[in-house]
């Protein structure tokens, strides 16, 4: 199908971009992405993917907008305080790009619903703020063969990696077991610089677009780390295959999602 005159103008900077062009733009228009968490990471990820023309974006978040969110969750406004985050984010996306189909899921992700949530989408973005959610997203995506972008932020530091099942290590390969409750502080406990969350969420959108278009070198088998205090940005190589990984190793022991292993629901940063 040919691009419309409006699409030719809207996406003109993509169309002249080597590696994207008309073919890549059509891939973006046909793609679907589920963003788990409509907060600090999900805000720039959703806005940039909508601006890029991703045809269908799903938003999952069970929370409402709080005044303390606005320091970093730029998709929401002061007027949206008290409203569901998915509705506030969906409204912003539709204002930015009315062509995008936005699907809202006002619920917290847990072991009972994640498989059905991720199933209709091509790719998943992890925009959550706790380890139980990150392990849950990883395990569900690996078991279903669904690629996803992981990110985490606390304080002045952040990290991003792509997980493409069968093509590189997963999140559990690298971090192995869930840390004990309270062992590592959350953003709510330690604080976070809002702009850092925005940078890392934008990197998630970048990686998602690269995977969809099929351009460049995605962060598969490598992790990008950002230290904003020193502006030290590193690309850390990861092992290509972890034979004893519990979910994607040679003899996995995690073959189904046991709710007892994921006691904390997914919340946004």
C-alpha positions as CSV (number, residue, x, y, z in Angstrom):
1,X,0.0,0.0,0.0
2,X,1.3,3.4,-1.0
3,X,1.9,6.1,1.7
4,X,-0.6,8.9,1.7
5,X,0.4,12.5,1.0
6,X,0.0,13.3,4.7
7,X,2.3,10.3,5.6
8,X,4.8,11.3,3.1
9,X,5.1,14.7,4.8
10,X,4.8,13.5,8.4
11,X,7.5,10.8,8.0
12,X,9.6,12.7,5.5
13,X,12.7,12.6,7.7
14,X,12.4,8.9,7.9
15,X,11.9,8.5,4.2
16,X,15.2,10.1,3.4
17,X,17.1,8.3,6.1
18,X,19.4,5.7,4.9
19,X,18.3,2.3,6.4
20,X,14.7,3.3,6.9
21,X,13.1,4.8,3.8
22,X,9.7,3.8,2.5
23,X,10.2,0.1,3.3
24,X,11.2,0.8,6.9
25,X,8.4,3.3,7.4
26,X,5.9,0.7,6.2
27,X,7.3,-1.7,8.7
28,X,6.8,0.8,11.5
29,X,3.2,1.5,10.4
30,X,2.5,-2.3,10.4
31,X,4.1,-2.9,13.8
32,X,2.6,-3.3,17.2
33,X,4.4,-2.6,20.5
34,X,3.2,-3.2,24.1
35,X,4.6,-0.8,26.7
36,X,4.4,-2.1,30.3
37,X,4.4,0.9,32.5
38,X,3.1,4.4,31.5
39,X,5.5,6.3,33.7
40,X,9.0,7.7,33.4
41,X,10.4,5.2,30.9
42,X,7.1,4.6,29.2
43,X,6.6,8.3,28.6
44,X,9.4,9.0,26.1
45,X,9.1,5.4,24.7
46,X,5.5,5.9,23.9
47,X,5.8,9.4,22.5
48,X,8.8,8.6,20.2
49,X,7.2,5.4,18.9
50,X,4.0,7.2,18.2
51,X,5.8,10.0,16.5
52,X,7.7,7.4,14.4
53,X,4.4,5.9,13.2
54,X,4.2,2.6,15.0
55,X,0.8,1.5,13.9
56,X,-0.5,0.0,17.2
57,X,0.7,0.8,20.7
58,X,-0.6,-0.9,23.8
59,X,-0.3,0.7,27.2
60,X,-0.4,-1.3,30.5
61,X,-0.6,0.4,33.9
62,X,-2.9,0.1,36.8
63,X,-2.0,3.4,38.5
64,X,-3.4,7.0,38.3
65,X,-1.3,10.1,37.7
66,X,0.2,11.5,41.0
67,X,1.8,14.9,41.4
68,X,5.1,13.3,42.3
69,X,5.1,11.6,38.9
70,X,5.4,14.8,36.9
71,X,9.1,15.3,37.7
72,X,9.9,12.6,35.2
73,X,6.7,11.2,33.6
74,X,6.5,13.7,30.8
75,X,3.6,12.2,28.9
76,X,1.3,13.4,31.7
77,X,0.3,16.9,32.7
78,X,-0.8,18.6,35.9
79,X,-4.4,18.6,34.7
80,X,-4.1,14.8,34.4
81,X,-3.4,14.2,38.2
82,X,-5.9,11.7,39.5
83,X,-6.7,10.2,36.1
84,X,-5.6,6.7,35.0
85,X,-2.1,6.8,33.5
86,X,-3.1,4.8,30.5
87,X,-5.9,7.2,29.6
88,X,-3.7,10.3,30.1
89,X,-0.9,8.7,28.0
90,X,-3.3,7.6,25.3
91,X,-4.7,11.1,25.0
92,X,-1.2,12.5,24.5
93,X,-0.4,9.9,21.9
94,X,-3.6,10.7,19.9
95,X,-2.8,14.4,20.0
96,X,0.7,13.7,18.7
97,X,-0.3,11.2,16.0
98,X,-4.0,10.5,15.4
99,X,-3.0,7.7,12.9
100,X,-1.7,5.5,15.8
101,X,-4.1,3.0,17.3
102,X,-3.8,3.1,21.0
103,X,-5.0,0.2,23.2
104,X,-5.2,0.8,27.0
105,X,-5.0,-1.9,29.7
106,X,-5.7,-0.3,33.0
107,X,-4.4,-3.2,35.2
108,X,-1.3,-4.3,36.9
109,X,0.7,-7.0,35.1
110,X,1.1,-10.2,37.0
111,X,1.7,-13.9,36.2
112,X,-2.0,-14.5,35.6
113,X,-2.5,-11.9,32.8
114,X,0.9,-11.2,31.2
115,X,0.7,-14.0,28.6
116,X,-2.6,-12.7,27.2
117,X,-1.4,-9.1,27.3
118,X,1.8,-9.6,25.3
119,X,0.4,-12.2,22.8
120,X,-1.2,-9.7,20.3
121,X,1.9,-7.5,20.0
122,X,5.2,-7.9,18.0
123,X,7.5,-6.4,20.7
124,X,7.3,-5.5,24.4
125,X,9.0,-2.6,26.2
126,X,9.7,-3.0,29.9
127,X,9.1,0.3,31.6
128,X,8.7,-1.0,35.1
129,X,10.4,-0.3,38.4
130,X,10.8,-3.5,40.3
131,X,12.7,-6.7,39.9
132,X,9.7,-9.1,40.2
133,X,8.1,-7.3,37.2
134,X,11.3,-7.4,35.2
135,X,11.9,-11.1,35.8
136,X,8.2,-11.8,35.0
137,X,8.4,-9.8,31.7
138,X,11.6,-11.6,30.8
139,X,10.3,-15.1,31.5
140,X,6.9,-14.5,29.8
141,X,8.6,-13.1,26.7
142,X,11.2,-15.9,26.5
143,X,8.6,-18.6,26.9
144,X,6.5,-17.0,24.2
145,X,9.4,-16.2,21.9
146,X,8.6,-12.5,22.1
147,X,11.4,-9.9,21.8
148,X,11.5,-7.2,24.4
149,X,13.6,-4.1,25.4
150,X,14.7,-4.0,29.1
151,X,15.6,-0.9,30.9
152,X,16.3,0.1,34.5
153,X,17.0,3.4,36.2
154,X,17.8,4.5,39.7
155,X,19.5,7.7,40.9
156,X,21.7,9.0,38.1
157,X,22.3,5.7,36.4
158,X,20.5,3.6,33.8
159,X,20.8,0.5,31.6
160,X,19.3,-0.8,28.4
161,X,19.4,-4.2,26.6
162,X,17.5,-6.1,24.0
163,X,16.3,-9.6,24.6
164,X,15.5,-11.5,21.4
165,X,14.8,-15.2,22.3
166,X,17.1,-17.5,20.5
167,X,19.5,-14.8,19.5
168,X,21.3,-13.8,22.7
169,X,21.1,-13.9,26.5
170,X,18.0,-13.0,28.4
171,X,17.6,-10.8,31.5
172,X,17.7,-13.9,33.8
173,X,21.0,-15.1,32.1
174,X,22.6,-11.9,33.3
175,X,21.0,-11.2,36.7
176,X,20.2,-14.8,37.5
177,X,18.0,-14.7,40.7
178,X,15.7,-12.0,42.0
179,X,17.3,-10.0,44.8
180,X,15.8,-10.2,48.2
181,X,13.1,-7.6,49.1
182,X,14.8,-4.4,50.2
183,X,18.3,-5.4,49.1
184,X,18.4,-2.9,46.3
185,X,16.6,0.5,46.7
186,X,13.9,1.5,44.3
187,X,13.5,4.9,42.7
188,X,10.9,5.7,45.4
189,X,13.5,5.0,48.1
190,X,16.7,6.3,46.4
191,X,15.3,9.0,44.1
192,X,16.0,9.4,40.4
193,X,16.9,12.3,38.1
194,X,14.0,12.8,35.7
195,X,16.1,13.6,32.7
196,X,18.0,10.3,33.1
197,X,14.8,8.3,32.9
198,X,13.9,10.3,29.8
199,X,17.2,9.4,28.1
200,X,16.9,5.7,28.9
201,X,13.3,5.6,27.8
202,X,14.3,7.3,24.6
203,X,17.0,4.6,24.1
204,X,14.3,2.0,24.5
205,X,12.3,3.6,21.7
206,X,15.4,3.7,19.6
207,X,16.1,0.0,20.0
208,X,12.5,-0.9,19.4
209,X,12.5,1.1,16.1
210,X,15.8,-0.5,15.0
211,X,14.4,-4.0,15.7
212,X,11.2,-3.2,13.8
213,X,12.9,-1.7,10.8
214,X,15.8,-4.2,10.8
215,X,18.6,-1.6,10.8
216,X,21.9,-1.2,12.7
217,X,23.3,-3.2,15.6
218,X,20.7,-3.8,18.3
219,X,21.7,-4.3,21.9
220,X,21.4,-8.1,21.7
221,X,24.3,-9.7,23.6
222,X,25.3,-6.3,25.0
223,X,24.1,-3.8,27.6
224,X,24.3,-0.1,27.4
225,X,25.0,1.6,30.7
226,X,24.7,5.3,31.4
227,X,26.2,7.2,34.4
228,X,24.9,10.7,34.1
229,X,27.1,12.0,36.9
230,X,30.2,11.3,34.9
231,X,28.6,11.1,31.5
232,X,30.3,7.7,31.2
233,X,28.3,5.6,28.6
234,X,29.5,2.1,28.1
235,X,28.5,-0.8,25.9
236,X,29.1,-3.9,27.9
237,X,29.4,-7.3,26.1
238,X,27.3,-10.1,27.5
239,X,27.8,-13.9,27.3
240,X,26.2,-15.3,24.1
241,X,24.7,-18.3,25.8
242,X,24.3,-19.2,29.4
243,X,23.8,-22.9,29.5
244,X,22.4,-23.1,33.0
245,X,19.9,-20.2,32.7
246,X,16.7,-21.2,34.4
247,X,14.4,-20.1,31.5
248,X,16.5,-20.3,28.3
249,X,19.4,-22.6,29.2
250,X,20.0,-26.1,28.0
251,X,17.9,-27.6,30.7
252,X,15.4,-24.9,31.8
253,X,13.4,-25.4,35.0
254,X,11.1,-22.4,34.4
255,X,8.6,-23.6,31.8
256,X,5.5,-22.0,33.2
257,X,4.7,-18.8,35.1
258,X,4.2,-19.7,38.8
259,X,2.6,-16.7,40.5
260,X,4.5,-17.6,43.7
261,X,7.7,-16.6,42.0
262,X,6.5,-13.1,41.0
263,X,4.9,-11.6,44.1
264,X,5.2,-7.9,43.2
265,X,3.0,-6.5,40.4
266,X,4.5,-4.4,37.7
267,X,4.6,-0.7,38.4
268,X,6.0,2.2,36.4
269,X,9.1,4.1,37.4
